């Protein structure tokens, strides 16, 4: 595993959270394909989470 190499020094020192130079600390925008978005919307409506209005809009 070559654990004595200095590449592990930064992750071992005071933990690795909040260090911007690590790739896993950089957030990315989530890309959801259109087909999946449609399925998610249908599932959202079918489980009763969406409020439905009456015919009169009340």
N, C-alpha and C positions, 0 to 999 in steps of 0.2 A: 503493500500500500504506500510505501514511501512517506510515512507519517512524519519523518524528521525533516522533510523539505520545508523551506520557509513559506511556501504557498499557503500553508494552513495556519500560519501565525496570526493573521488578521481575524480569522474566524474564531480562533481559540481565545483571543484576548478580549475579555469583557463581553463575550457573546457576539452575535452577528446581527442582531436586530437594529434597525435604524441606520445602518451604514449604507449610504447611497451608492457606493461604488460596486456593490454586489448586484448582480443581475436580478436576483430574486426579490430585491427590495424596490425595483422599479415597476410601477404599475402600468398596465397596458389597457387600452380601451377594448372592451369585450365586443367581438363581432358575432352577431347571431344571424345565421342565414334566414332569408325571408320565409322559407318553408317552415322552419322551426318556430319563427315568430308567430306565424299563423296558428300552428298547433298549440303554442303556449296561450294564445288569446282564446282559442276554443276551449281549452282546459280551464282557463280562468272563468269563463262564462258558465261552464257546465257544473262547476262545484259550488255555485251560488254566491260567490264573492261579489259579483257585479250587481249593483242595485238596478232593478228594472222599474221603469215608470209605467203608469197605466196609460190607457189610450188617450186620455185627456192631458197627459203630461204632468199629472199631480202626484 
